[in-house]
Amino acid sequence: MTGVLYDRERFAHSFFSCSVDGKVKMWDIRIPNSVFTFNEHELDITSLVFINPYYNLVSGSLDKTIKVI
């Protein structure tokens, strides 16, 4: 895992993680498994951020791409 993103106001019970396998996962703290997996990148994801006001999730990777999820 290379990063975690949490926003209490919008996602009270969920958070997002990114990793070296190029995946972004959404987790719910009430259950042990990930809720969604986004296979967006070819290489390590190095950054993860929300863009307001719509809470679009943006990821950046070593594959030299930026993706809006």
LINBEL-V314122 format. One record per residue. N is the residue number from 1. PHI is phi in radians with two decimals (NA if undefined). OMEGA is omega in whole degrees, 0 to 359 (* if undefined). D_FIRST is the distance of its C-alpha to the first C-alpha in Angstrom with 2 decimals. Layout:
BEGIN
n->(N	N)
phi->(PHI	PHI)
omega->(OMEGA	OMEGA)
d_first->(D_FIRST	D_FIRST)
END
This chain:
BEGIN
n->(1	2	3	4	5	6	7	8	9	10	11	12	13	14	15	16	17	18	19	20	21	22	23	24	25	26	27	28	29	30	31	32	33	34	35	36	37	38	39	40	41	42	43	44	45	46	47	48	49	50	51	52	53	54	55	56	57	58	59	60	61	62	63	64	65	66	67	68	69)
phi->(NA	-1.90	-2.99	-2.36	-2.31	-2.44	-2.36	-1.09	-1.17	-1.63	-2.22	-1.07	-1.98	-2.24	-2.56	-2.07	-2.24	-2.26	-2.65	-1.27	-1.52	1.42	-1.92	-1.93	-2.12	-1.80	-2.07	-1.98	-1.17	-1.53	-2.28	-1.39	-1.88	-1.18	-1.54	-2.37	-2.23	-1.89	-1.65	-1.73	-2.18	-1.49	-2.20	-0.90	-1.58	-1.89	-2.62	-2.61	-2.63	-1.59	-1.93	-1.40	-1.60	-1.68	1.02	-1.15	-1.68	-2.08	-2.15	-2.14	-2.40	-1.19	-1.40	1.18	-2.23	-2.12	-2.12	-1.82	-1.79)
omega->(181	179	178	180	182	175	186	182	186	185	187	184	184	172	181	175	174	187	182	179	178	183	169	180	172	183	173	185	181	179	186	184	177	182	179	172	178	179	190	189	178	183	182	172	185	180	182	183	171	172	181	2	185	179	170	180	181	179	176	188	174	176	176	176	172	182	173	183	*)
d_first->(0.00	3.79	5.85	7.97	11.55	14.52	18.22	20.61	23.61	22.46	19.92	21.16	19.44	16.36	13.12	10.65	6.91	5.84	4.13	6.47	8.66	9.98	9.54	9.65	10.23	12.76	13.11	16.44	16.68	19.92	18.71	16.23	15.02	13.42	16.35	15.63	13.51	14.20	14.30	15.04	14.12	15.08	12.60	9.31	8.96	9.65	11.17	11.80	15.18	18.01	21.43	24.28	26.61	25.33	21.64	20.68	16.97	16.48	13.62	14.02	13.03	14.18	16.52	18.55	18.46	17.98	17.89	19.31	18.26)
END
